[in-house]
Amino acid sequence: MWFWLSLIALLCWSGSDLFSKIGCQSETDKYSHLKMVTAVGVVMGLHAAYEIFIGGTQVTWEIIWTYLPVSLLYISSMAMGYIGLRYIELSISSPICNSSGALVAVLCLLTGGIGELVPAQLVATALVCVGVIGLGVVEAHEDEDLRRRRQEAANRRYAKSALALLLPIAYCVLDAAGTFADSRVLDKLSGEAMAQGLFATADECSDYAASAANCAYELTFLLAGIVCFVYVVLIRKQKLIARQEAPKYAGAAFETAGQFAYIFALSDTAHVAISAPIISAYCVASVVWSRIFLKEKLSLKHYLMIALVVAGIVILGVYDG
């Protein structure tokens, strides 16, 4: 079952990339990223309601408050990513955004966690860093005529822009900070559950902390979505057109489903070393979908740098957990 769940997570998260790109790429709608946050908030809120009222997950205000900094880091990172989709190809954005795992490894090094990293992880981190920096260099120095000709098929023009690269990098940094803080907050919640004698084993306490924290995150995202809706629709008087909003909600559904499959795939600890790299490679599928459906075409140098990033991500995935 772990194998199929891993594939589902890969397909769902790459599908989320594709539909989020379609929903956020409009040059005329400057509020598309906020509408995307609303869509994700609605879907995640519905899933949280299911988990609480049907699944029996217990979430308290104390847990929501404790997990709030992590939730805000994750939500901010996704908002930055949605803005960035207006300015750069998904083929470039997705690998950069998905490099956050390498940045977490760097944070571990800086905070004294070097003993937890094996040489292969250090090599993988270096590959990702070189690949991301290389993508920036290739983007900055690409010939304008070559850029124009390769973008003609996609009927979409992306100009050279520092902002185009800074936004997915901002996603990467914020997501890495959220992941880094996530493990510490979950350890705290699990420890508190154990101290209170809520469950008999440490594994049960960890499962409880993960489920409660995930619901807290989804409820916080719902609040963020409501705030964005009030600002965009009620204050700025923007209309929501079903045809334009449909891709956003499709992306939100894929994002939530991917998270659900991810949790259960990795719960089979005997196969984590195989399932993690499968899931971590979802940005490869994102590049494929962007080539097929969005008609994006990159230069050979772009693809070489992306290959370095993907190789590093997959290696890190092998040692995940």
KEKE-3310 file (N, C-alpha, C; in steps of 0.2 Angstrom, whole numbers, plus 5000, padded with zeros to 4 digits):
npx = (5004:5010:5018:5008:5002:5013:5015:5003:5004:5015:5009:4998:5004:5012:5002:4995:5005:5004:4990:4989:4998:4991:4980:4986:4993:4989:4992:4984:4976:4980:4977:4977:4985:4980:4967:4970:4975:4964:4956:4964:4963:4949:4947:4956:4951:4939:4944:4949:4938:4932:4942:4941:4927:4923:4934:4939:4950:4958:4959:4965:4964:4976:4985:4983:4988:5001:5006:5005:5016:5023:5013:5011:5023:5023:5011:5014:5025:5019:5011:5020:5025:5014:5013:5025:5023:5017:5028:5038:5043:5035:5043:5055:5052:5046:5057:5066:5058:5056:5068:5069:5072:5085:5090:5085:5094:5106:5102:5102:5116:5121:5116:5122:5118:5126:5131:5120:5120:5124:5138:5132:5121:5126:5133:5122:5115:5124:5123:5110:5111:5121:5114:5102:5108:5115:5104:5099:5110:5110:5097:5099:5109:5104:5102:5092:5085:5085:5078:5065:5062:5061:5050:5039:5031:5023:5016:5018:5026:5041:5050:5067:5070:5074:5065:5058:5065:5068:5056:5052:5063:5061:5050:5056:5065:5056:5048:5058:5062:5050:5048:5060:5056:5045:5048:5053:5042:5033:5039:5038:5024:5022:5029:5022:5010:5014:5019:5007:5001:4992:4992:4998:5010:5025:5025:5011:5009:5016:5009:4997:5001:5006:4994:4985:4992:4993:4979:4978:4986:4978:4966:4971:4975:4963:4958:4967:4963:4950:4952:4959:4949:4939:4947:4949:4937:4926:4932:4941:4932:4933:4928:4923:4926:4919:4925:4938:4942:4941:4953:4961:4954:4955:4969:4970:4963:4971:4983:4979:4975:4987:4995:4988:4990:5004:5007:5002:5009:5022:5020:5022:5035:5044:5047:5051:5063:5062:5049:5050:5060:5053:5042:5048:5053:5043:5043:5049:5039:5031:5039:5037:5023:5022:5029:5021:5007:5008:5016:5029:5046:5063:5080:5095:5104:5096:5089:5100:5104:5092:5092:5103:5097:5086:5092:5099:5088:5081:5091:5092:5079:5080:5086:5077:5068)
npy = (4994:5006:5010:5013:5024:5033:5035:5042:5053:5059:5062:5069:5081:5086:5088:5098:5108:5111:5115:5126:5134:5137:5143:5155:5162:5173:5188:5200:5199:5204:5199:5186:5177:5179:5174:5161:5157:5158:5148:5136:5137:5135:5122:5115:5118:5111:5098:5098:5099:5087:5078:5081:5080:5068:5059:5060:5068:5077:5094:5108:5125:5128:5120:5125:5138:5135:5129:5139:5148:5140:5136:5149:5151:5141:5145:5157:5154:5147:5157:5166:5158:5156:5169:5170:5162:5169:5175:5167:5151:5136:5125:5129:5135:5125:5115:5124:5128:5116:5113:5115:5105:5103:5115:5114:5104:5112:5121:5112:5109:5122:5123:5114:5101:5093:5080:5072:5070:5061:5058:5056:5064:5077:5078:5078:5090:5099:5097:5102:5115:5120:5118:5126:5139:5138:5138:5151:5159:5154:5159:5173:5176:5172:5173:5185:5184:5170:5167:5172:5165:5152:5153:5155:5145:5142:5153:5163:5176:5178:5189:5194:5194:5199:5197:5186:5175:5177:5176:5161:5157:5163:5156:5144:5146:5150:5139:5129:5135:5133:5119:5115:5121:5114:5101:5102:5108:5098:5088:5094:5095:5081:5077:5083:5077:5064:5067:5070:5058:5054:5044:5027:5024:5030:5031:5032:5045:5053:5051:5057:5070:5074:5073:5082:5093:5095:5097:5109:5117:5117:5123:5136:5140:5140:5151:5161:5160:5165:5179:5183:5182:5191:5203:5204:5202:5208:5220:5225:5223:5213:5202:5185:5173:5158:5150:5155:5152:5139:5131:5134:5129:5116:5114:5116:5105:5095:5098:5096:5082:5076:5079:5071:5058:5058:5058:5045:5037:5038:5033:5020:5014:5004:5006:5018:5023:5020:5025:5039:5045:5043:5052:5064:5067:5073:5085:5083:5077:5088:5096:5089:5089:5103:5104:5097:5101:5115:5119:5123:5126:5124:5129:5118:5120:5125:5113:5104:5110:5109:5095:5092:5098:5090:5077:5079:5081:5069:5061:5066:5063:5049:5047:5053:5054)
npz = (5000:5003:4992:4982:4989:4989:4976:4973:4981:4975:4962:4965:4972:4961:4952:4959:4958:4944:4942:4951:4945:4933:4938:4944:4935:4928:4920:4922:4933:4948:4960:4961:4968:4981:4980:4977:4989:4997:4991:4994:5008:5010:5005:5014:5026:5025:5025:5038:5046:5043:5049:5062:5066:5061:5060:5073:5078:5090:5094:5102:5108:5113:5106:5093:5095:5099:5088:5079:5074:5065:5056:5051:5044:5034:5027:5023:5015:5004:4999:4994:4984:4976:4971:4964:4953:4943:4936:4931:4923:4927:4927:4931:4943:4952:4955:4962:4973:4979:4984:4997:5007:5006:5012:5025:5029:5029:5039:5050:5050:5054:5066:5074:5071:5063:5066:5063:5050:5035:5024:5011:5011:5013:5001:4993:4997:4993:4979:4976:4980:4971:4959:4961:4962:4949:4941:4943:4937:4924:4920:4921:4912:4900:4882:4875:4863:4861:4872:4869:4857:4862:4871:4863:4859:4870:4871:4880:4888:4898:4906:4909:4927:4943:4953:4949:4952:4965:4972:4972:4978:4991:4995:4996:5007:5018:5019:5022:5035:5041:5041:5048:5061:5063:5067:5079:5087:5086:5093:5105:5107:5107:5118:5128:5128:5132:5145:5151:5151:5141:5131:5129:5123:5115:5102:5099:5105:5097:5084:5088:5090:5077:5070:5076:5075:5061:5059:5065:5058:5046:5050:5053:5040:5034:5041:5036:5023:5023:5028:5016:5007:5012:5010:4996:4989:4997:5001:4991:4980:4970:4957:4958:4946:4940:4930:4930:4943:4945:4942:4953:4964:4960:4961:4975:4980:4975:4982:4996:4996:4992:5003:5013:5008:5008:5022:5026:5018:5023:5036:5036:5042:5038:5025:5022:5017:5003:4999:5002:4993:4981:4983:4985:4972:4965:4959:4947:4940:4939:4931:4919:4917:4915:4903:4894:4896:4897:4888:4890:4887:4890:4890:4886:4896:4907:4909:4913:4925:4933:4933:4942:4954:4956:4957:4969:4978:4977:4983:4996:5000:5001:5013:5021:5036)
capx = (5000:5014:5020:5003:5001:5019:5013:4997:5007:5019:5005:4994:5008:5014:4995:4994:5009:5001:4984:4991:5001:4986:4976:4989:4998:4986:4995:4979:4973:4985:4975:4976:4988:4976:4962:4973:4976:4957:4954:4967:4960:4942:4948:4959:4946:4934:4947:4950:4932:4931:4946:4939:4920:4922:4940:4940:4956:4957:4963:4963:4966:4983:4989:4983:4993:5008:5009:5004:5022:5025:5008:5012:5029:5021:5006:5018:5029:5015:5008:5026:5026:5009:5015:5030:5020:5016:5034:5043:5040:5034:5048:5060:5050:5045:5063:5068:5054:5056:5074:5069:5075:5093:5091:5084:5100:5110:5100:5105:5123:5122:5113:5125:5116:5130:5132:5115:5120:5129:5141:5128:5116:5130:5134:5115:5114:5129:5120:5104:5113:5124:5109:5098:5112:5116:5097:5099:5115:5107:5092:5102:5113:5102:5101:5085:5082:5084:5072:5059:5060:5059:5044:5034:5026:5019:5012:5019:5033:5044:5056:5072:5068:5077:5059:5055:5069:5068:5050:5053:5068:5058:5046:5061:5068:5051:5046:5063:5061:5044:5050:5065:5053:5040:5050:5054:5036:5030:5043:5036:5018:5022:5032:5017:5005:5017:5019:5000:4998:4986:4993:5002:5017:5028:5022:5004:5009:5019:5004:4992:5004:5006:4987:4982:4996:4990:4972:4979:4988:4973:4962:4975:4975:4956:4957:4970:4958:4944:4955:4960:4942:4936:4950:4949:4930:4922:4935:4943:4927:4935:4923:4926:4923:4920:4930:4945:4943:4941:4960:4963:4952:4958:4976:4970:4961:4977:4988:4977:4975:4994:4997:4985:4994:5011:5007:5001:5014:5028:5019:5025:5042:5049:5048:5052:5069:5060:5044:5052:5063:5048:5038:5052:5054:5037:5045:5051:5032:5029:5042:5034:5017:5023:5031:5015:5001:5009:5021:5035:5052:5069:5087:5099:5108:5091:5088:5106:5104:5087:5094:5107:5093:5082:5096:5100:5082:5080:5096:5090:5073:5082:5088:5072:5066)
capy = (5000:5012:5011:5017:5030:5037:5038:5046:5059:5062:5064:5075:5087:5088:5091:5105:5113:5112:5119:5132:5138:5139:5148:5161:5165:5178:5195:5205:5198:5205:5196:5179:5173:5179:5170:5154:5156:5157:5141:5131:5138:5132:5114:5112:5119:5106:5092:5098:5097:5079:5075:5083:5078:5061:5056:5060:5071:5082:5100:5113:5131:5128:5117:5130:5143:5133:5128:5145:5151:5135:5137:5155:5150:5137:5148:5163:5152:5145:5163:5168:5153:5158:5176:5169:5158:5174:5178:5162:5145:5131:5121:5132:5137:5120:5113:5128:5128:5109:5113:5117:5100:5104:5121:5111:5101:5117:5123:5107:5110:5128:5123:5109:5095:5089:5073:5068:5070:5056:5061:5057:5070:5083:5079:5080:5097:5103:5097:5106:5122:5122:5118:5132:5145:5138:5141:5159:5161:5153:5164:5180:5177:5169:5177:5187:5181:5163:5166:5174:5160:5145:5154:5156:5139:5142:5159:5166:5179:5179:5194:5193:5198:5196:5195:5180:5170:5178:5173:5154:5156:5165:5150:5138:5148:5150:5132:5126:5137:5129:5112:5115:5122:5109:5095:5104:5109:5091:5085:5097:5092:5074:5076:5085:5071:5059:5069:5070:5051:5054:5038:5022:5023:5036:5032:5035:5052:5056:5051:5062:5077:5075:5074:5088:5099:5096:5100:5116:5121:5118:5128:5142:5141:5142:5158:5165:5161:5170:5185:5185:5183:5198:5209:5204:5202:5213:5227:5227:5223:5209:5197:5178:5170:5151:5147:5156:5150:5131:5128:5136:5124:5109:5114:5116:5098:5090:5099:5093:5075:5074:5079:5066:5052:5058:5056:5038:5033:5038:5030:5013:5016:4999:5007:5025:5024:5020:5030:5046:5048:5043:5058:5070:5068:5076:5091:5080:5076:5095:5098:5085:5092:5110:5103:5094:5105:5122:5120:5126:5124:5127:5127:5112:5122:5124:5106:5102:5113:5105:5088:5093:5099:5084:5072:5081:5081:5062:5058:5068:5059:5042:5047:5056:5050)
capz = (5000:5004:4985:4979:4992:4987:4969:4974:4984:4969:4957:4968:4973:4955:4950:4963:4955:4938:4942:4954:4940:4928:4942:4946:4930:4924:4921:4923:4940:4953:4967:4960:4973:4987:4978:4978:4997:4999:4988:4998:5015:5010:5005:5020:5031:5025:5027:5045:5049:5042:5053:5069:5068:5059:5062:5080:5080:5095:5093:5107:5106:5115:5101:5088:5097:5099:5081:5075:5070:5060:5051:5047:5040:5029:5023:5019:5009:4999:4996:4990:4978:4971:4967:4959:4947:4938:4933:4929:4921:4932:4926:4935:4950:4956:4958:4967:4979:4982:4987:5005:5011:5007:5016:5031:5031:5030:5046:5054:5051:5057:5073:5078:5069:5058:5067:5061:5042:5032:5018:5005:5012:5012:4994:4990:4999:4988:4972:4976:4980:4965:4954:4961:4960:4942:4937:4943:4933:4917:4919:4921:4906:4894:4877:4875:4857:4862:4877:4865:4853:4866:4874:4858:4859:4876:4871:4887:4888:4904:4905:4915:4932:4949:4957:4946:4955:4972:4975:4973:4984:4997:4996:4999:5014:5022:5019:5026:5041:5044:5042:5054:5067:5064:5071:5087:5089:5086:5099:5111:5108:5109:5125:5133:5128:5136:5152:5153:5151:5136:5127:5132:5120:5112:5095:5099:5107:5091:5080:5090:5089:5070:5067:5079:5072:5054:5059:5068:5052:5041:5052:5052:5033:5033:5043:5031:5017:5025:5028:5009:5004:5014:5007:4989:4987:5000:5001:4984:4976:4965:4956:4957:4940:4941:4925:4932:4950:4945:4942:4959:4968:4958:4964:4982:4981:4974:4988:5002:4995:4992:5010:5016:5005:5011:5029:5027:5015:5027:5042:5035:5043:5035:5018:5021:5012:4996:4998:5003:4987:4976:4984:4984:4965:4962:4955:4940:4936:4938:4925:4913:4915:4912:4896:4890:4896:4897:4882:4892:4884:4893:4886:4889:4902:4912:4911:4917:4932:4936:4935:4948:4959:4957:4960:4976:4982:4978:4988:5003:5001:5003:5020:5025:5042)
cpx = (5004:5017:5015:5002:5007:5017:5008:5000:5011:5014:5000:4998:5010:5007:4994:4998:5006:4995:4985:4994:4996:4982:4979:4993:4995:4990:4991:4976:4979:4983:4974:4979:4984:4970:4964:4973:4969:4955:4957:4964:4953:4943:4951:4955:4941:4937:4948:4944:4930:4935:4944:4932:4919:4928:4942:4946:4954:4961:4960:4966:4974:4987:4989:4988:5000:5011:5008:5010:5024:5020:5009:5018:5027:5016:5010:5022:5025:5012:5014:5026:5020:5010:5020:5028:5018:5022:5039:5040:5040:5040:5054:5058:5049:5052:5066:5064:5055:5063:5075:5072:5082:5094:5090:5091:5105:5109:5103:5112:5124:5120:5116:5123:5120:5131:5126:5115:5125:5132:5136:5123:5120:5132:5127:5114:5118:5126:5114:5106:5117:5119:5104:5102:5113:5109:5097:5104:5113:5102:5094:5106:5111:5100:5094:5081:5080:5078:5065:5057:5058:5052:5038:5029:5021:5015:5012:5026:5035:5050:5061:5070:5071:5071:5057:5059:5069:5062:5050:5058:5066:5054:5051:5063:5062:5049:5051:5063:5055:5045:5055:5061:5048:5042:5051:5047:5032:5033:5040:5029:5017:5024:5026:5012:5008:5017:5012:4997:4992:4986:4998:5009:5019:5026:5015:5004:5012:5013:4999:4995:5004:4999:4984:4986:4994:4983:4973:4981:4983:4968:4965:4974:4968:4955:4961:4966:4953:4946:4956:4954:4939:4940:4949:4942:4926:4925:4937:4938:4929:4930:4927:4922:4924:4925:4937:4947:4944:4948:4963:4961:4954:4965:4975:4968:4967:4982:4986:4977:4983:4997:4994:4989:5001:5011:5006:5006:5020:5026:5021:5032:5047:5050:5049:5058:5067:5054:5046:5055:5058:5044:5042:5054:5048:5038:5047:5044:5030:5032:5039:5028:5017:5025:5025:5010:5002:5014:5027:5041:5058:5075:5090:5102:5103:5090:5094:5106:5098:5088:5098:5102:5089:5086:5098:5094:5080:5085:5094:5083:5075:5083:5083:5069:5070)
cpy = (5006:5014:5016:5024:5035:5040:5043:5053:5063:5065:5070:5081:5090:5091:5098:5110:5115:5117:5125:5137:5141:5144:5154:5164:5171:5185:5200:5205:5198:5202:5189:5175:5173:5174:5163:5152:5154:5150:5136:5131:5134:5124:5111:5113:5113:5099:5092:5096:5090:5076:5076:5080:5071:5057:5056:5064:5077:5088:5105:5119:5132:5125:5122:5135:5141:5132:5134:5148:5146:5136:5143:5155:5146:5141:5154:5160:5150:5152:5166:5164:5155:5164:5174:5165:5163:5176:5173:5155:5140:5126:5123:5133:5131:5116:5117:5128:5121:5108:5114:5112:5101:5110:5119:5108:5106:5120:5119:5108:5116:5128:5117:5102:5091:5082:5068:5067:5065:5060:5062:5063:5077:5084:5081:5087:5101:5103:5102:5113:5124:5122:5124:5138:5145:5140:5148:5162:5160:5158:5171:5181:5174:5174:5179:5185:5174:5162:5167:5168:5153:5146:5155:5151:5139:5148:5163:5169:5181:5183:5192:5197:5195:5194:5188:5174:5171:5176:5166:5153:5158:5159:5145:5140:5148:5143:5128:5128:5134:5122:5111:5116:5117:5103:5096:5105:5103:5088:5088:5095:5085:5073:5078:5080:5066:5060:5069:5063:5050:5047:5034:5022:5030:5037:5034:5042:5056:5056:5056:5069:5078:5077:5080:5094:5100:5099:5108:5120:5122:5123:5135:5144:5143:5150:5163:5166:5165:5177:5188:5186:5190:5204:5209:5205:5208:5220:5230:5226:5219:5204:5190:5175:5163:5148:5149:5153:5142:5128:5129:5130:5117:5108:5113:5108:5094:5091:5095:5085:5072:5074:5073:5059:5052:5056:5048:5034:5033:5035:5023:5014:5011:5001:5015:5027:5023:5025:5037:5049:5048:5050:5064:5071:5071:5082:5089:5079:5083:5098:5095:5088:5099:5109:5101:5099:5113:5124:5124:5123:5127:5125:5121:5114:5122:5117:5103:5104:5110:5098:5088:5093:5093:5078:5073:5079:5073:5059:5060:5064:5052:5042:5051:5051:5046)
cpz = (5000:4997:4982:4982:4990:4980:4969:4976:4978:4964:4959:4969:4966:4951:4953:4960:4948:4938:4946:4949:4935:4932:4944:4941:4926:4926:4923:4930:4945:4960:4966:4965:4980:4986:4979:4985:4999:4997:4993:5005:5015:5010:5011:5026:5031:5027:5035:5049:5048:5048:5061:5071:5066:5061:5069:5082:5085:5094:5098:5104:5108:5109:5095:5089:5097:5092:5076:5071:5065:5054:5047:5042:5033:5024:5019:5014:5003:4995:4991:4983:4973:4967:4962:4953:4941:4934:4931:4927:4927:4932:4930:4942:4954:4959:4963:4973:4983:4985:4994:5009:5012:5012:5023:5034:5032:5037:5051:5056:5055:5065:5077:5076:5064:5059:5065:5053:5040:5026:5012:5005:5011:5005:4990:4991:4994:4981:4971:4976:4974:4959:4954:4959:4952:4938:4937:4938:4925:4915:4917:4915:4900:4888:4876:4869:4858:4867:4873:4861:4856:4869:4869:4858:4865:4876:4877:4887:4896:4903:4911:4921:4939:4954:4955:4950:4963:4976:4976:4978:4990:4999:5000:5006:5019:5024:5023:5033:5045:5045:5048:5061:5068:5068:5078:5090:5090:5092:5105:5113:5110:5116:5130:5133:5132:5143:5155:5154:5146:5133:5131:5129:5117:5105:5095:5101:5100:5085:5082:5089:5082:5068:5070:5076:5065:5054:5061:5062:5047:5043:5052:5045:5031:5035:5038:5025:5018:5025:5020:5006:5005:5011:5000:4987:4990:5001:4995:4979:4969:4964:4956:4952:4940:4936:4927:4939:4950:4946:4949:4964:4967:4961:4972:4984:4981:4980:4994:5001:4995:4999:5014:5014:5008:5018:5030:5024:5020:5034:5042:5035:5040:5028:5017:5017:5005:4995:4998:4996:4981:4977:4983:4977:4962:4958:4948:4936:4935:4931:4918:4912:4912:4904:4891:4890:4895:4891:4884:4889:4887:4889:4890:4895:4908:4914:4915:4924:4936:4938:4941:4954:4961:4960:4967:4981:4983:4983:4995:5004:5003:5010:5024:5030:5045)
residu = (MET:TRP:PHE:TRP:LEU:SER:LEU:ILE:ALA:LEU:LEU:CYS:TRP:SER:GLY:SER:ASP:LEU:PHE:SER:LYS:ILE:GLY:CYS:GLN:SER:GLU:THR:ASP:LYS:TYR:SER:HIS:LEU:LYS:MET:VAL:THR:ALA:VAL:GLY:VAL:VAL:MET:GLY:LEU:HIS:ALA:ALA:TYR:GLU:ILE:PHE:ILE:GLY:GLY:THR:GLN:VAL:THR:TRP:GLU:ILE:ILE:TRP:THR:TYR:LEU:PRO:VAL:SER:LEU:LEU:TYR:ILE:SER:SER:MET:ALA:MET:GLY:TYR:ILE:GLY:LEU:ARG:TYR:ILE:GLU:LEU:SER:ILE:SER:SER:PRO:ILE:CYS:ASN:SER:SER:GLY:ALA:LEU:VAL:ALA:VAL:LEU:CYS:LEU:LEU:THR:GLY:GLY:ILE:GLY:GLU:LEU:VAL:PRO:ALA:GLN:LEU:VAL:ALA:THR:ALA:LEU:VAL:CYS:VAL:GLY:VAL:ILE:GLY:LEU:GLY:VAL:VAL:GLU:ALA:HIS:GLU:ASP:GLU:ASP:LEU:ARG:ARG:ARG:ARG:GLN:GLU:ALA:ALA:ASN:ARG:ARG:TYR:ALA:LYS:SER:ALA:LEU:ALA:LEU:LEU:LEU:PRO:ILE:ALA:TYR:CYS:VAL:LEU:ASP:ALA:ALA:GLY:THR:PHE:ALA:ASP:SER:ARG:VAL:LEU:ASP:LYS:LEU:SER:GLY:GLU:ALA:MET:ALA:GLN:GLY:LEU:PHE:ALA:THR:ALA:ASP:GLU:CYS:SER:ASP:TYR:ALA:ALA:SER:ALA:ALA:ASN:CYS:ALA:TYR:GLU:LEU:THR:PHE:LEU:LEU:ALA:GLY:ILE:VAL:CYS:PHE:VAL:TYR:VAL:VAL:LEU:ILE:ARG:LYS:GLN:LYS:LEU:ILE:ALA:ARG:GLN:GLU:ALA:PRO:LYS:TYR:ALA:GLY:ALA:ALA:PHE:GLU:THR:ALA:GLY:GLN:PHE:ALA:TYR:ILE:PHE:ALA:LEU:SER:ASP:THR:ALA:HIS:VAL:ALA:ILE:SER:ALA:PRO:ILE:ILE:SER:ALA:TYR:CYS:VAL:ALA:SER:VAL:VAL:TRP:SER:ARG:ILE:PHE:LEU:LYS:GLU:LYS:LEU:SER:LEU:LYS:HIS:TYR:LEU:MET:ILE:ALA:LEU:VAL:VAL:ALA:GLY:ILE:VAL:ILE:LEU:GLY:VAL:TYR:ASP:GLY)
# end
